Amino acid sequence: MNALRSRRSGENGSVLIIVLWISIGLVSIALYFANSMNYELQAADNRVDGIAAEQAIEGAARYVSYALLNYATNGAMPDNTQIQCAAVPVGDAKFWIIGRDPSGTPSTEPYFGLVDEGGKLNLNNTSTNVFQYLPTITTDFANAIMDWRGTNGIVSLDYTSLGYEAKNSPFETVDELRLVSGATMDMLVGEDINRNGVLDKNEKDLNSNGELDSGLFEYTTVYTREPNFHADGSSLTNVNTATQSKLTTLFQDSGTSSATSMAQSLYRSIHPNGAAANNCNGLFDLCLRLKKAGMSSDDFGKIANGVTTSTNTYFRGRVNVNTASGDVLTAVFMGLNVDDQTAESAAQTLLTYRQQNAGNLASVAWIIDALGNNSPVVTALAKGDYVTTHSYQFAADIAAVGPFGRGYRRVKFIFDLSDGSPKILYRQDLSRLGWALGEKVRQDLVAKNTQ
């Protein structure tokens, strides 16, 4: 009897142990699936936040298009007093437009605003003489750029080892520089790996100068195109072919001082008695002639938007001196055979002048005011049609986060207004480059979402 009881107790204990193991197994399975569902929930939240960020970017693109239509009139560069560029809410998401500080002041935090493509060098119109003076670039690579875009059918560089052929036609995007023989990422992006215009903590200061050294991507574009006609499609007055009476009428209607004598002086400058025509080389040459004749900068500003020296439908490759960086200006001047010291000094003078006279930059006349009539740079610029104060193409580098600061996305757009209405020429997803909004924005988002 005792043996039977003992055996039954043992069986009951075995059953209990089996039940406990089954219970533990079921609990483990439940915990496993619960944990999996938790991860799935977090993943779903991240996907939702990512979608919200993507929609914020689409909304931002529409906002930029609206802002350009209303504020970028007559080739003007909209500024941050006219449009919102930082932490702009779109539902529960926010977007930022990553720009460049027009003052050129070094910073550890990104500047927010639109980027003027007109302040850059056009890869399809700039000469080797200019390219070779940009930072990080070599003369060989400047020649390789010319070789890549050359349309004469002569290709000197062999791309066989790279597995493709030279394009032998104009650049379509700036990123196409990656394909040019000799290109390196150090040359193209410099120290700015995520291409946000500042030296972030995770980026190396390769030459230990405490400042960001940008690459060729920062200085070049393929989009600059300036219309040679009025916004309504009507023609500008070509001063090289206009009669003296037409010039007089133009100056009088514009409200310039001494209109008759100014028109007479300009006409005689272009059509000297008994000599071949001495046409103006460009708008800057026209300005210099009128300034030397006694016209004020204010008066030239009154006629600048109504005159031309060319019959082309569009101008391509002009550099906007109102927004160009010191490096770009220096390269332009040196490319015109101005010595490096004079070029660098003139570029710095222009940067300082435009910071101190932000409301007085409507026409190229301000360059002469800043440098003087007899400056070697002024003389060099008057020999061609190199500069402008108008822009019609703008980059909007838009980064966004969804609710709770999650779902980071970044897309760069190029907008064009040269035909009147804003249109998107190009868009590129830059999310792969990682966080580009700086440490302060990150800290602000973390602080807000942990309160």
C-alpha positions, 0 to 999 in steps of 0.5 A: 500500500505504501509502495502504491502511494509512493508511486502515485506521488512520484507520478503526480510530481512528474506531471507537475514538472511537465506542466511547469515546463509546458507553462514556462515554454508557453510563457516564453513563447508569449514573451517572444511574440510580445517582444516581436510585436513590440519591435514590429510596433516600433518599426511601424511607428518609424515607417509612419514617421518616415512617411510623415517626413517624406510628405513634409518634404513634398509640402516644403517643395511646394512651399519653396515653389510658392515663395520663389514665384512671389519673392524671386522676381526679376532674378532676386534672391529671396532671403530669410526675412521672406521665407521660413527655413528652419523647423517649419511644421507640416502637421506633426513633422518639421522641415529645414532648408539647409543653405549657406551663410551669405556672409561666409562666416565659419560656423559649427552649425548649419545655416538655413536658407535657399542656395543660389545656383547663380553664385557658382561656376557652370561646368559647361561654360567655365574655362580651364583658366577659372577651374584650375584656381578653385580650392582642391582642384588640380590643373590636370583635373580642370583639363579633364573636365574640359575633355569630358564635356568637349563636343569636338569629337577629340578625346585625349583621355582613355577611359577604357580601364574604368569600363566606360567612355568619355561623354563628349557632351555637356554635363547634365548634373554636378554629380557627373563629376564622379565619372571624370578621370582623376576624380576623388571624393576629397576633391569633390566634397572636401571635408564636407562629407554630408554636404551641409556646409559645416564641419560636423563633429564626425568630419575630419579637419584634414589640414587642421585649420579649424574651418571647413574646406569644401570640394568642387561640388560646392562651387559648381553647377550646370543650371545657370540660365538667365533670360535675355527678355522681360518677364512678359516676353518682350525684348530688352533694348540692345544698346549695341544696335539701338539708335541714339534717339532710342537710347535717349527715350529709354533713359528718359522713360527710366528717369535717369539724370541728364538722359540726353547727354548720357545717351549721346555719350554712350552712342558715341562710345559704341559708334565712334566717328569714322571708326568701326563699331566699339560694341559693349562686351557685356552689361558690366562694360556698358555700366563702366562706360556710363559710369565714366561718363558721369552716370550714378549707380542709382541711375544705372540701376534704373536702366539695368533690367531693360538693356542688353548687349546680346541677341541670345535668348538666354545668358549661360554661365554668368556668376552672380556677384551678390551671392558668389563665395570668395573662392568663386570670385577669386577663381573668376578674377584669376581666370581673367589673368588678374594676379592672385594677390589682387584677385583675393583682395578684390574678392574680400573687398566685394564680400565686405562691401555687400555685407555692409550695403545689402540694400544697394546691390541691384546692379553690377554698378556696385562692383565699380563702387567697391573696387574703383574705376581703375581696378585691374579686376574692373578692367578685366571684367569689362572685357567680357560678359562674366557677372550679373546680379540676377539669379533664376535657379535655386537649390532647396536642400530640404531635410525633415523629421516626422513626429517625435523627431524620427524618420529623418529624410533629406532631398535636394531640389533645383528650381528654375524660374528662367521661363517665368514660373518655378519648375523643378529641374532636378531632385536627389535623395541625400538621406544616405549622407546621414544627419545634416541638421547639426547638433543643436537641432538634434539636442532641441528635438531630444529635449522636446521629446523627453519632457 
